[in-house]
Amino acid sequence: MASSLGNMDPASMKIVQDLEIDMMADMFTRLSSACHQKCIPKEYREGELNKGEAVCLDRCVAKYLETHEKIGKKLTEMSVQQDPDFLKRVEEQNVKIKT
Amino acid sequence: MANTMTEEQQNEMMKTQINTFKEFLLQYNKITEICFKDCINHFIAREVTKKEESCAVNCLEKYMKMTSRISQRMQEFQMLQNEQALAGAGGVKP
C-alpha cells in the first residue's frame, strides 16, 4: 500500500505511512501472541525452537496472514453492501493514487 | 557531522531513539508476563527455584527465536506481495 501513495502532500503521506507502520507493528504483536499460544508448549526444557514448533510457527504465520487478507476482502464487501458509496470512495482514492 | 544537523533532525532522531527504547521496554514486560505465567506455577517457597529459573531463561530464548522467525516469514510474505502488486500495476499500465 505504501508504494501506491501517489500525489499526496508530504504531510498527509507521512501520516498514512506512520499509520501503516503502526498497523504492521500491531499485527506483528497480535500474530506473535496468537502463534506463541498455539505452537509453543508451556514446558521449556530447552531454549531452541524444535522442528515441530518451527513448522507450526511457519504455518501459523502463513495462515494468519491469509486469514487477514480474506477477512479484509469480506469486510470490504460488507462495507459496500452497507454503504454503496464506499466503493466509489475507494475508487476515487485509487484514481488519485494511480495518477 | 553532528553539528551540521538541524534542530528538526535532532528531534526526529531523539523520537526514534525513544521509540526504540519504548519498544524494548514493552517487549521486556510482555516476555516477563508470558514466561512468568508459563513457568511459575506454585508458591511453596519465596525464592525462584533453579527449575523455574531455567524454564524462564529457556522461555526467553525461545521467545526471541520465535519472534525473529515470525518477522522473517512476515517480511518474505510482504516482499512477495509487493512483487505481485508491482507485476499487477505493470500489467495494467499502458
N, CA and C atoms of all chains as a GROMACS GRO file, in nm:
protein
  579
    1MET      N    1   0.082  -0.120   0.000
    1MET     CA    2   0.000   0.000   0.000
    1MET      C    3   0.086   0.126   0.000
    2ALA      N    4   0.196   0.118   0.073
    2ALA     CA    5   0.281   0.237   0.085
    2ALA      C    6   0.335   0.279  -0.052
    3SER      N    7   0.354   0.179  -0.139
    3SER     CA    8   0.411   0.209  -0.270
    3SER      C    9   0.312   0.285  -0.358
    4SER      N   10   0.182   0.281  -0.320
    4SER     CA   11   0.082   0.338  -0.407
    4SER      C   12   0.038   0.479  -0.365
    5LEU      N   13   0.114   0.542  -0.280
    5LEU     CA   14   0.077   0.676  -0.238
    5LEU      C   15   0.127   0.776  -0.340
    6GLY      N   16   0.038   0.810  -0.433
    6GLY     CA   17   0.078   0.891  -0.546
    6GLY      C   18   0.104   1.036  -0.513
    7ASN      N   19   0.007   1.120  -0.547
    7ASN     CA   20   0.032   1.263  -0.535
    7ASN      C   21  -0.032   1.321  -0.409
    8MET      N   22   0.009   1.268  -0.296
    8MET     CA   23  -0.041   1.323  -0.171
    8MET      C   24   0.063   1.423  -0.121
    9ASP      N   25   0.018   1.520  -0.044
    9ASP     CA   26   0.119   1.612   0.006
    9ASP      C   27   0.200   1.543   0.116
   10PRO      N   28   0.326   1.584   0.131
   10PRO     CA   29   0.418   1.511   0.220
   10PRO      C   30   0.364   1.491   0.361
   11ALA      N   31   0.292   1.591   0.412
   11ALA     CA   32   0.243   1.581   0.550
   11ALA      C   33   0.145   1.465   0.566
   12SER      N   34   0.045   1.459   0.478
   12SER     CA   35  -0.053   1.350   0.492
   12SER      C   36   0.008   1.216   0.453
   13MET      N   37   0.106   1.221   0.362
   13MET     CA   38   0.175   1.098   0.326
   13MET      C   39   0.246   1.040   0.448
   14LYS      N   40   0.308   1.130   0.525
   14LYS     CA   41   0.379   1.085   0.645
   14LYS      C   42   0.280   1.023   0.744
   15ILE      N   43   0.163   1.086   0.757
   15ILE     CA   44   0.062   1.034   0.849
   15ILE      C   45   0.019   0.894   0.808
   16VAL      N   46  -0.007   0.878   0.676
   16VAL     CA   47  -0.050   0.747   0.627
   16VAL      C   48   0.059   0.642   0.647
   17GLN      N   49   0.184   0.682   0.617
   17GLN     CA   50   0.294   0.587   0.633
   17GLN      C   51   0.312   0.546   0.779
   18ASP      N   52   0.304   0.646   0.869
   18ASP     CA   53   0.318   0.616   1.012
   18ASP      C   54   0.206   0.523   1.057
   19LEU      N   55   0.086   0.551   1.007
   19LEU     CA   56  -0.029   0.467   1.042
   19LEU      C   57  -0.005   0.324   0.996
   20GLU      N   58   0.049   0.311   0.876
   20GLU     CA   59   0.073   0.178   0.822
   20GLU      C   60   0.177   0.103   0.906
   21ILE      N   61   0.282   0.176   0.946
   21ILE     CA   62   0.384   0.114   1.029
   21ILE      C   63   0.326   0.069   1.163
   22ASP      N   64   0.244   0.158   1.222
   22ASP     CA   65   0.179   0.123   1.349
   22ASP      C   66   0.091   0.000   1.334
   23MET      N   67   0.017  -0.006   1.223
   23MET     CA   68  -0.072  -0.121   1.199
   23MET      C   69   0.008  -0.249   1.184
   24MET      N   70   0.120  -0.240   1.111
   24MET     CA   71   0.205  -0.358   1.095
   24MET      C   72   0.258  -0.405   1.230
   25ALA      N   73   0.302  -0.310   1.311
   25ALA     CA   74   0.356  -0.344   1.442
   25ALA      C   75   0.248  -0.409   1.529
   26ASP      N   76   0.128  -0.354   1.521
   26ASP     CA   77   0.017  -0.409   1.597
   26ASP      C   78  -0.014  -0.551   1.552
   27MET      N   79  -0.015  -0.571   1.421
   27MET     CA   80  -0.044  -0.704   1.370
   27MET      C   81   0.065  -0.802   1.413
   28PHE      N   82   0.189  -0.756   1.408
   28PHE     CA   83   0.301  -0.841   1.449
   28PHE      C   84   0.284  -0.887   1.594
   29THR      N   85   0.247  -0.792   1.683
   29THR     CA   86   0.227  -0.828   1.823
   29THR      C   87   0.116  -0.931   1.838
   30ARG      N   88   0.004  -0.905   1.769
   30ARG     CA   89  -0.109  -0.997   1.781
   30ARG      C   90  -0.078  -1.133   1.725
   31LEU      N   91  -0.013  -1.133   1.608
   31LEU     CA   92   0.024  -1.259   1.544
   31LEU      C   93   0.119  -1.339   1.633
   32SER      N   94   0.219  -1.270   1.686
   32SER     CA   95   0.317  -1.338   1.772
   32SER      C   96   0.247  -1.401   1.891
   33SER      N   97   0.158  -1.324   1.952
   33SER     CA   98   0.091  -1.375   2.070
   33SER      C   99   0.004  -1.496   2.036
   34ALA      N  100  -0.068  -1.488   1.923
   34ALA     CA  101  -0.154  -1.598   1.883
   34ALA      C  102  -0.073  -1.723   1.851
   35CYS      N  103   0.033  -1.707   1.772
   35CYS     CA  104   0.110  -1.823   1.730
   35CYS      C  105   0.193  -1.880   1.845
   36HIS      N  106   0.233  -1.796   1.937
   36HIS     CA  107   0.304  -1.846   2.055
   36HIS      C  108   0.211  -1.936   2.134
   37GLN      N  109   0.090  -1.886   2.153
   37GLN     CA  110  -0.009  -1.962   2.228
   37GLN      C  111  -0.038  -2.095   2.161
   38LYS      N  112  -0.044  -2.096   2.028
   38LYS     CA  113  -0.084  -2.218   1.958
   38LYS      C  114   0.030  -2.314   1.932
   39CYS      N  115   0.152  -2.265   1.925
   39CYS     CA  116   0.263  -2.352   1.881
   39CYS      C  117   0.366  -2.387   1.987
   40ILE      N  118   0.377  -2.306   2.091
   40ILE     CA  119   0.484  -2.331   2.188
   40ILE      C  120   0.427  -2.389   2.317
   41PRO      N  121   0.459  -2.515   2.347
   41PRO     CA  122   0.410  -2.576   2.471
   41PRO      C  123   0.466  -2.505   2.593
   42LYS      N  124   0.397  -2.521   2.704
   42LYS     CA  125   0.434  -2.444   2.823
   42LYS      C  126   0.553  -2.499   2.899
   43GLU      N  127   0.609  -2.613   2.853
   43GLU     CA  128   0.731  -2.660   2.921
   43GLU      C  129   0.850  -2.610   2.840
   44TYR      N  130   0.945  -2.556   2.912
   44TYR     CA  131   1.062  -2.504   2.841
   44TYR      C  132   1.184  -2.583   2.884
   45ARG      N  133   1.201  -2.701   2.823
   45ARG     CA  134   1.317  -2.782   2.859
   45ARG      C  135   1.441  -2.734   2.788
   46GLU      N  136   1.423  -2.663   2.678
   46GLU     CA  137   1.539  -2.609   2.607
   46GLU      C  138   1.502  -2.475   2.545
   47GLY      N  139   1.606  -2.398   2.510
   47GLY     CA  140   1.581  -2.266   2.455
   47GLY      C  141   1.567  -2.266   2.303
   48GLU      N  142   1.598  -2.381   2.242
   48GLU     CA  143   1.589  -2.388   2.096
   48GLU      C  144   1.446  -2.414   2.052
   49LEU      N  145   1.413  -2.361   1.933
   49LEU     CA  146   1.286  -2.399   1.871
   49LEU      C  147   1.307  -2.538   1.813
   50ASN      N  148   1.222  -2.636   1.847
   50ASN     CA  149   1.241  -2.765   1.782
   50ASN      C  150   1.167  -2.768   1.648
   51LYS      N  151   1.193  -2.876   1.575
   51LYS     CA  152   1.141  -2.887   1.438
   51LYS      C  153   0.989  -2.864   1.432
   52GLY      N  154   0.919  -2.933   1.519
   52GLY     CA  155   0.773  -2.924   1.519
   52GLY      C  156   0.725  -2.783   1.544
   53GLU      N  157   0.788  -2.718   1.641
   53GLU     CA  158   0.749  -2.580   1.674
   53GLU      C  159   0.776  -2.486   1.557
   54ALA      N  160   0.892  -2.507   1.493
   54ALA     CA  161   0.928  -2.420   1.382
   54ALA      C  162   0.829  -2.434   1.267
   55VAL      N  163   0.795  -2.559   1.234
   55VAL     CA  164   0.698  -2.582   1.126
   55VAL      C  165   0.562  -2.523   1.163
   56CYS      N  166   0.522  -2.544   1.286
   56CYS     CA  167   0.395  -2.490   1.334
   56CYS      C  168   0.394  -2.338   1.320
   57LEU      N  169   0.504  -2.273   1.361
   57LEU     CA  170   0.511  -2.126   1.352
   57LEU      C  171   0.500  -2.078   1.207
   58ASP      N  172   0.574  -2.146   1.116
   58ASP     CA  173   0.569  -2.106   0.976
   58ASP      C  174   0.426  -2.113   0.922
   59ARG      N  175   0.359  -2.223   0.953
   59ARG     CA  176   0.222  -2.238   0.904
   59ARG      C  177   0.128  -2.139   0.971
   60CYS      N  178   0.154  -2.117   1.099
   60CYS     CA  179   0.070  -2.024   1.174
   60CYS      C  180   0.078  -1.884   1.112
   61VAL      N  181   0.200  -1.839   1.081
   61VAL     CA  182   0.218  -1.707   1.019
   61VAL      C  183   0.144  -1.702   0.886
   62ALA      N  184   0.165  -1.806   0.803
   62ALA     CA  185   0.103  -1.809   0.671
   62ALA      C  186  -0.049  -1.804   0.683
   63LYS      N  187  -0.102  -1.884   0.774
   63LYS     CA  188  -0.247  -1.889   0.790
   63LYS      C  189  -0.302  -1.758   0.845
   64TYR      N  190  -0.229  -1.701   0.938
   64TYR     CA  191  -0.274  -1.574   0.997
   64TYR      C  192  -0.285  -1.467   0.888
   65LEU      N  193  -0.179  -1.459   0.807
   65LEU     CA  194  -0.177  -1.355   0.702
   65LEU      C  195  -0.284  -1.381   0.597
   66GLU      N  196  -0.306  -1.510   0.565
   66GLU     CA  197  -0.409  -1.543   0.467
   66GLU      C  198  -0.547  -1.506   0.522
   67THR      N  199  -0.569  -1.539   0.648
   67THR     CA  200  -0.695  -1.504   0.712
   67THR      C  201  -0.714  -1.353   0.713
   68HIS      N  202  -0.606  -1.283   0.741
   68HIS     CA  203  -0.608  -1.137   0.742
   68HIS      C  204  -0.658  -1.083   0.608
   69GLU      N  205  -0.603  -1.139   0.501
   69GLU     CA  206  -0.644  -1.095   0.367
   69GLU      C  207  -0.790  -1.126   0.339
   70LYS      N  208  -0.829  -1.251   0.370
   70LYS     CA  209  -0.965  -1.294   0.341
   70LYS      C  210  -1.065  -1.208   0.415
   71ILE      N  211  -1.037  -1.183   0.542
   71ILE     CA  212  -1.128  -1.102   0.622
   71ILE      C  213  -1.133  -0.960   0.567
   72GLY      N  214  -1.018  -0.911   0.524
   72GLY     CA  215  -1.014  -0.777   0.463
   72GLY      C  216  -1.107  -0.767   0.344
   73LYS      N  217  -1.099  -0.869   0.258
   73LYS     CA  218  -1.186  -0.870   0.139
   73LYS      C  219  -1.332  -0.872   0.178
   74LYS      N  220  -1.365  -0.962   0.270
   74LYS     CA  221  -1.504  -0.980   0.313
   74LYS      C  222  -1.555  -0.850   0.378
   75LEU      N  223  -1.468  -0.792   0.458
   75LEU     CA  224  -1.506  -0.669   0.528
   75LEU      C  225  -1.536  -0.558   0.429
   76THR      N  226  -1.455  -0.551   0.324
   76THR     CA  227  -1.479  -0.451   0.219
   76THR      C  228  -1.614  -0.477   0.154
   77GLU      N  229  -1.637  -0.605   0.121
   77GLU     CA  230  -1.765  -0.644   0.062
   77GLU      C  231  -1.881  -0.597   0.148
   78MET      N  232  -1.871  -0.627   0.276
   78MET     CA  233  -1.979  -0.592   0.367
   78MET      C  234  -1.997  -0.442   0.377
   79SER      N  235  -1.886  -0.370   0.376
   79SER     CA  236  -1.893  -0.224   0.383
   79SER      C  237  -1.965  -0.170   0.261
   80VAL      N  238  -1.939  -0.233   0.146
   80VAL     CA  239  -2.004  -0.190   0.022
   80VAL      C  240  -2.154  -0.212   0.031
   81GLN      N  241  -2.191  -0.329   0.084
   81GLN     CA  242  -2.334  -0.359   0.097
   81GLN      C  243  -2.405  -0.258   0.186
   82GLN      N  244  -2.338  -0.224   0.293
   82GLN     CA  245  -2.399  -0.130   0.386
   82GLN      C  246  -2.404   0.011   0.329
   83ASP      N  247  -2.299   0.044   0.256
   83ASP     CA  248  -2.285   0.181   0.208
   83ASP      C  249  -2.234   0.176   0.065
   84PRO      N  250  -2.327   0.185  -0.032
   84PRO     CA  251  -2.290   0.170  -0.173
   84PRO      C  252  -2.184   0.270  -0.219
   85ASP      N  253  -2.174   0.382  -0.150
   85ASP     CA  254  -2.075   0.481  -0.192
   85ASP      C  255  -1.933   0.442  -0.153
   86PHE      N  256  -1.923   0.340  -0.069
   86PHE     CA  257  -1.792   0.301  -0.017
   86PHE      C  258  -1.694   0.271  -0.131
   87LEU      N  259  -1.740   0.189  -0.226
   87LEU     CA  260  -1.652   0.150  -0.336
   87LEU      C  261  -1.614   0.271  -0.419
   88LYS      N  262  -1.714   0.359  -0.438
   88LYS     CA  263  -1.688   0.481  -0.515
   88LYS      C  264  -1.574   0.560  -0.452
   89ARG      N  265  -1.581   0.570  -0.318
   89ARG     CA  266  -1.477   0.646  -0.249
   89ARG      C  267  -1.342   0.577  -0.262
   90VAL      N  268  -1.344   0.443  -0.253
   90VAL     CA  269  -1.219   0.369  -0.267
   90VAL      C  270  -1.163   0.389  -0.408
   91GLU      N  271  -1.252   0.385  -0.507
   91GLU     CA  272  -1.210   0.404  -0.645
   91GLU      C  273  -1.148   0.542  -0.666
   92GLU      N  274  -1.216   0.641  -0.610
   92GLU     CA  275  -1.163   0.777  -0.619
   92GLU      C  276  -1.021   0.782  -0.564
   93GLN      N  277  -1.005   0.715  -0.451
   93GLN     CA  278  -0.874   0.710  -0.386
   93GLN      C  279  -0.774   0.643  -0.480
   94ASN      N  280  -0.819   0.532  -0.544
   94ASN     CA  281  -0.731   0.458  -0.634
   94ASN      C  282  -0.690   0.543  -0.754
   95VAL      N  283  -0.786   0.618  -0.807
   95VAL     CA  284  -0.757   0.706  -0.921
   95VAL      C  285  -0.651   0.807  -0.880
   96LYS      N  286  -0.673   0.863  -0.761
   96LYS     CA  287  -0.576   0.960  -0.708
   96LYS      C  288  -0.439   0.896  -0.699
   97ILE      N  289  -0.439   0.772  -0.654
   97ILE     CA  290  -0.312   0.703  -0.632
   97ILE      C  291  -0.242   0.675  -0.764
   98LYS      N  292  -0.322   0.631  -0.863
   98LYS     CA  293  -0.261   0.589  -0.989
   98LYS      C  294  -0.206   0.707  -1.070
   99THR      N  295  -0.270   0.823  -1.058
   99THR     CA  296  -0.224   0.938  -1.136
   99THR      C  297  -0.099   0.999  -1.076
  100MET      N  298   3.004   1.635   1.189
  100MET     CA  299   2.883   1.589   1.124
  100MET      C  300   2.763   1.622   1.209
  101ALA      N  301   2.773   1.592   1.340
  101ALA     CA  302   2.659   1.612   1.429
  101ALA      C  303   2.620   1.760   1.435
  102ASN      N  304   2.720   1.846   1.420
  102ASN     CA  305   2.692   1.989   1.430
  102ASN      C  306   2.611   2.042   1.312
  103THR      N  307   2.623   1.973   1.198
  103THR     CA  308   2.553   2.020   1.080
  103THR      C  309   2.404   1.981   1.082
  104MET      N  310   2.366   1.898   1.179
  104MET     CA  311   2.227   1.856   1.187
  104MET      C  312   2.137   1.969   1.236
  105THR      N  313   2.025   1.982   1.172
  105THR     CA  314   1.930   2.084   1.215
  105THR      C  315   1.861   2.037   1.342
  106GLU      N  316   1.795   2.133   1.405
  106GLU     CA  317   1.725   2.101   1.528
  106GLU      C  318   1.614   1.998   1.502
  107GLU      N  319   1.552   2.016   1.386
  107GLU     CA  320   1.443   1.925   1.349
  107GLU      C  321   1.492   1.782   1.336
  108GLN      N  322   1.608   1.768   1.269
  108GLN     CA  323   1.666   1.634   1.252
  108GLN      C  324   1.700   1.570   1.385
  109GLN      N  325   1.755   1.654   1.475
  109GLN     CA  326   1.790   1.603   1.607
  109GLN      C  327   1.667   1.556   1.682
  110ASN      N  328   1.561   1.636   1.671
  110ASN     CA  329   1.435   1.598   1.735
  110ASN      C  330   1.385   1.465   1.682
  111GLU      N  331   1.394   1.452   1.550
  111GLU     CA  332   1.346   1.330   1.484
  111GLU      C  333   1.424   1.209   1.534
  112MET      N  334   1.558   1.227   1.546
  112MET     CA  335   1.643   1.118   1.592
  112MET      C  336   1.610   1.080   1.736
  113MET      N  337   1.590   1.184   1.816
  113MET     CA  338   1.554   1.164   1.957
  113MET      C  339   1.426   1.081   1.965
  114LYS      N  340   1.329   1.120   1.882
  114LYS     CA  341   1.200   1.050   1.882
  114LYS      C  342   1.218   0.903   1.848
  115THR      N  343   1.299   0.876   1.745
  115THR     CA  344   1.320   0.736   1.705
  115THR      C  345   1.386   0.658   1.817
  116GLN      N  346   1.484   0.720   1.882
  116GLN     CA  347   1.554   0.651   1.991
  116GLN      C  348   1.460   0.620   2.105
  117ILE      N  349   1.378   0.719   2.140
  117ILE     CA  350   1.281   0.698   2.249
  117ILE      C  351   1.185   0.587   2.212
  118ASN      N  352   1.143   0.589   2.086
  118ASN     CA  353   1.050   0.486   2.038
  118ASN      C  354   1.111   0.347   2.047
  119THR      N  355   1.238   0.337   2.006
  119THR     CA  356   1.308   0.208   2.013
  119THR      C  357   1.314   0.159   2.157
  120PHE      N  358   1.348   0.251   2.245
  120PHE     CA  359   1.358   0.217   2.387
  120PHE      C  360   1.222   0.173   2.441
  121LYS      N  361   1.118   0.244   2.399
  121LYS     CA  362   0.983   0.211   2.442
  121LYS      C  363   0.945   0.070   2.396
  122GLU      N  364   0.978   0.040   2.269
  122GLU     CA  365   0.950  -0.093   2.215
  122GLU      C  366   1.021  -0.200   2.296
  123PHE      N  367   1.147  -0.170   2.330
  123PHE     CA  368   1.225  -0.265   2.409
  123PHE      C  369   1.158  -0.291   2.544
  124LEU      N  370   1.116  -0.184   2.610
  124LEU     CA  371   1.052  -0.199   2.742
  124LEU      C  372   0.922  -0.276   2.733
  125LEU      N  373   0.844  -0.247   2.628
  125LEU     CA  374   0.718  -0.318   2.609
  125LEU      C  375   0.742  -0.467   2.590
  126GLN      N  376   0.846  -0.499   2.509
  126GLN     CA  377   0.877  -0.639   2.485
  126GLN      C  378   0.924  -0.707   2.614
  127TYR      N  379   1.004  -0.635   2.688
  127TYR     CA  380   1.055  -0.684   2.816
  127TYR      C  381   0.939  -0.723   2.908
  128ASN      N  382   0.842  -0.634   2.920
  128ASN     CA  383   0.725  -0.662   3.004
  128ASN      C  384   0.644  -0.779   2.952
  129LYS      N  385   0.628  -0.783   2.822
  129LYS     CA  386   0.549  -0.888   2.759
  129LYS      C  387   0.611  -1.025   2.786
  130ILE      N  388   0.744  -1.033   2.766
  130ILE     CA  389   0.812  -1.161   2.786
  130ILE      C  390   0.806  -1.203   2.932
  131THR      N  391   0.825  -1.105   3.021
  131THR     CA  392   0.815  -1.137   3.164
  131THR      C  393   0.679  -1.196   3.196
  132GLU      N  394   0.575  -1.135   3.142
  132GLU     CA  395   0.439  -1.183   3.167
  132GLU      C  396   0.421  -1.326   3.118
  133ILE      N  397   0.460  -1.350   2.992
  133ILE     CA  398   0.442  -1.483   2.933
  133ILE      C  399   0.519  -1.588   3.011
  134CYS      N  400   0.648  -1.559   3.036
  134CYS     CA  401   0.732  -1.660   3.098
  134CYS      C  402   0.696  -1.681   3.245
  135PHE      N  403   0.649  -1.577   3.310
  135PHE     CA  404   0.602  -1.594   3.447
  135PHE      C  405   0.480  -1.686   3.448
  136LYS      N  406   0.386  -1.658   3.359
  136LYS     CA  407   0.263  -1.738   3.352
  136LYS      C  408   0.295  -1.884   3.323
  137ASP      N  409   0.390  -1.908   3.230
  137ASP     CA  410   0.419  -2.045   3.188
  137ASP      C  411   0.510  -2.120   3.284
  138CYS      N  412   0.594  -2.049   3.357
  138CYS     CA  413   0.698  -2.119   3.435
  138CYS      C  414   0.676  -2.118   3.586
  139ILE      N  415   0.611  -2.018   3.636
  139ILE     CA  416   0.598  -2.007   3.782
  139ILE      C  417   0.457  -2.049   3.821
  140ASN      N  418   0.447  -2.170   3.876
  140ASN     CA  419   0.313  -2.224   3.898
  140ASN      C  420   0.276  -2.250   4.044
  141HIS      N  421   0.377  -2.263   4.130
  141HIS     CA  422   0.339  -2.279   4.271
  141HIS      C  423   0.423  -2.191   4.360
  142PHE      N  424   0.369  -2.170   4.477
  142PHE     CA  425   0.430  -2.072   4.567
  142PHE      C  426   0.461  -2.135   4.702
  143ILE      N  427   0.531  -2.248   4.694
  143ILE     CA  428   0.571  -2.317   4.816
  143ILE      C  429   0.685  -2.241   4.881
  144ALA      N  430   0.774  -2.192   4.798
  144ALA     CA  431   0.887  -2.116   4.850
  144ALA      C  432   0.881  -1.972   4.799
  145ARG      N  433   0.954  -1.886   4.867
  145ARG     CA  434   0.953  -1.746   4.831
  145ARG      C  435   1.046  -1.718   4.712
  146GLU      N  436   1.156  -1.798   4.708
  146GLU     CA  437   1.255  -1.775   4.603
  146GLU      C  438   1.218  -1.847   4.474
  147VAL      N  439   1.268  -1.792   4.366
  147VAL     CA  440   1.255  -1.860   4.236
  147VAL      C  441   1.348  -1.981   4.238
  148THR      N  442   1.294  -2.099   4.211
  148THR     CA  443   1.376  -2.220   4.216
  148THR      C  444   1.464  -2.231   4.091
  149LYS      N  445   1.564  -2.321   4.102
  149LYS     CA  446   1.654  -2.344   3.987
  149LYS      C  447   1.574  -2.386   3.863
  150LYS      N  448   1.477  -2.473   3.886
  150LYS     CA  449   1.395  -2.524   3.777
  150LYS      C  450   1.315  -2.411   3.712
  151GLU      N  451   1.256  -2.329   3.795
  151GLU     CA  452   1.177  -2.218   3.742
  151GLU      C  453   1.265  -2.121   3.666
  152GLU      N  454   1.385  -2.100   3.720
  152GLU     CA  455   1.476  -2.007   3.655
  152GLU      C  456   1.518  -2.059   3.518
  153SER      N  457   1.553  -2.187   3.512
  153SER     CA  458   1.597  -2.239   3.380
  153SER      C  459   1.480  -2.239   3.284
  154CYS      N  460   1.360  -2.264   3.334
  154CYS     CA  461   1.241  -2.258   3.250
  154CYS      C  462   1.225  -2.116   3.193
  155ALA      N  463   1.239  -2.016   3.280
  155ALA     CA  464   1.220  -1.878   3.236
  155ALA      C  465   1.326  -1.836   3.134
  156VAL      N  466   1.451  -1.882   3.158
  156VAL     CA  467   1.559  -1.847   3.065
  156VAL      C  468   1.535  -1.912   2.929
  157ASN      N  469   1.495  -2.040   2.933
  157ASN     CA  470   1.463  -2.109   2.808
  157ASN      C  471   1.344  -2.042   2.737
  158CYS      N  472   1.249  -2.000   2.818
  158CYS     CA  473   1.130  -1.934   2.764
  158CYS      C  474   1.169  -1.807   2.690
  159LEU      N  475   1.257  -1.728   2.753
  159LEU     CA  476   1.305  -1.605   2.690
  159LEU      C  477   1.377  -1.634   2.558
  160GLU      N  478   1.468  -1.733   2.566
  160GLU     CA  479   1.548  -1.766   2.448
  160GLU      C  480   1.457  -1.811   2.333
  161LYS      N  481   1.361  -1.896   2.367
  161LYS     CA  482   1.270  -1.947   2.266
  161LYS      C  483   1.184  -1.835   2.210
  162TYR      N  484   1.142  -1.746   2.298
  162TYR     CA  485   1.056  -1.636   2.254
  162TYR      C  486   1.129  -1.548   2.152
  163MET      N  487   1.256  -1.518   2.182
  163MET     CA  488   1.334  -1.434   2.091
  163MET      C  489   1.350  -1.503   1.955
  164LYS      N  490   1.375  -1.633   1.959
  164LYS     CA  491   1.391  -1.706   1.833
  164LYS      C  492   1.261  -1.710   1.756
  165MET      N  493   1.152  -1.727   1.830
  165MET     CA  494   1.020  -1.727   1.767
  165MET      C  495   0.994  -1.593   1.698
  166THR      N  496   1.022  -1.486   1.771
  166THR     CA  497   0.998  -1.351   1.717
  166THR      C  498   1.075  -1.328   1.588
  167SER      N  499   1.203  -1.370   1.588
  167SER     CA  500   1.283  -1.343   1.469
  167SER      C  501   1.234  -1.429   1.352
  168ARG      N  502   1.191  -1.552   1.383
  168ARG     CA  503   1.139  -1.637   1.276
  168ARG      C  504   1.011  -1.578   1.218
  169ILE      N  505   0.922  -1.535   1.305
  169ILE     CA  506   0.795  -1.477   1.260
  169ILE      C  507   0.820  -1.353   1.176
  170SER      N  508   0.910  -1.267   1.221
  170SER     CA  509   0.933  -1.143   1.146
  170SER      C  510   0.996  -1.174   1.011
  171GLN      N  511   1.080  -1.276   1.007
  171GLN     CA  512   1.140  -1.318   0.880
  171GLN      C  513   1.032  -1.365   0.783
  172ARG      N  514   0.942  -1.449   0.832
  172ARG     CA  515   0.836  -1.502   0.747
  172ARG      C  516   0.741  -1.390   0.701
  173MET      N  517   0.715  -1.296   0.789
  173MET     CA  518   0.626  -1.185   0.752
  173MET      C  519   0.690  -1.099   0.643
  174GLN      N  520   0.820  -1.078   0.657
  174GLN     CA  521   0.891  -0.999   0.555
  174GLN      C  522   0.888  -1.069   0.420
  175GLU      N  523   0.906  -1.201   0.422
  175GLU     CA  524   0.901  -1.277   0.298
  175GLU      C  525   0.765  -1.261   0.233
  176PHE      N  526   0.661  -1.270   0.316
  176PHE     CA  527   0.524  -1.257   0.266
  176PHE      C  528   0.504  -1.120   0.204
  177GLN      N  529   0.555  -1.020   0.274
  177GLN     CA  530   0.537  -0.882   0.228
  177GLN      C  531   0.609  -0.858   0.095
  178MET      N  532   0.731  -0.913   0.086
  178MET     CA  533   0.808  -0.897  -0.037
  178MET      C  534   0.735  -0.962  -0.155
  179LEU      N  535   0.679  -1.079  -0.130
  179LEU     CA  536   0.604  -1.150  -0.233
  179LEU      C  537   0.485  -1.066  -0.278
  180GLN      N  538   0.417  -1.009  -0.181
  180GLN     CA  539   0.300  -0.926  -0.212
  180GLN      C  540   0.338  -0.803  -0.292
  181ASN      N  541   0.447  -0.740  -0.252
  181ASN     CA  542   0.495  -0.621  -0.323
  181ASN      C  543   0.527  -0.654  -0.468
  182GLU      N  544   0.594  -0.769  -0.485
  182GLU     CA  545   0.629  -0.811  -0.621
  182GLU      C  546   0.503  -0.831  -0.704
  183GLN      N  547   0.406  -0.898  -0.643
  183GLN     CA  548   0.281  -0.922  -0.716
  183GLN      C  549   0.210  -0.792  -0.749
  184ALA      N  550   0.211  -0.700  -0.653
  184ALA     CA  551   0.145  -0.570  -0.674
  184ALA      C  552   0.214  -0.496  -0.789
  185LEU      N  553   0.349  -0.500  -0.787
  185LEU     CA  554   0.425  -0.434  -0.893
  185LEU      C  555   0.396  -0.496  -1.028
  186ALA      N  556   0.394  -0.630  -1.032
  186ALA     CA  557   0.366  -0.701  -1.157
  186ALA      C  558   0.227  -0.664  -1.206
  187GLY      N  559   0.131  -0.660  -1.113
  187GLY     CA  560  -0.006  -0.623  -1.148
  187GLY      C  561  -0.014  -0.483  -1.203
  188ALA      N  562   0.051  -0.390  -1.133
  188ALA     CA  563   0.049  -0.249  -1.176
  188ALA      C  564   0.116  -0.235  -1.313
  189GLY      N  565   0.225  -0.308  -1.332
  189GLY     CA  566   0.297  -0.303  -1.459
  189GLY      C  567   0.213  -0.355  -1.574
  190GLY      N  568   0.131  -0.459  -1.543
  190GLY     CA  569   0.048  -0.517  -1.648
  190GLY      C  570  -0.065  -0.424  -1.689
  191VAL      N  571  -0.117  -0.348  -1.592
  191VAL     CA  572  -0.231  -0.262  -1.619
  191VAL      C  573  -0.189  -0.138  -1.696
  192LYS      N  574  -0.073  -0.088  -1.659
  192LYS     CA  575  -0.028   0.037  -1.722
  192LYS      C  576  -0.003   0.020  -1.872
  193PRO      N  577  -0.036   0.120  -1.951
  193PRO     CA  578  -0.016   0.112  -2.096
  193PRO      C  579   0.132   0.118  -2.132
   0.00000   0.00000   0.00000
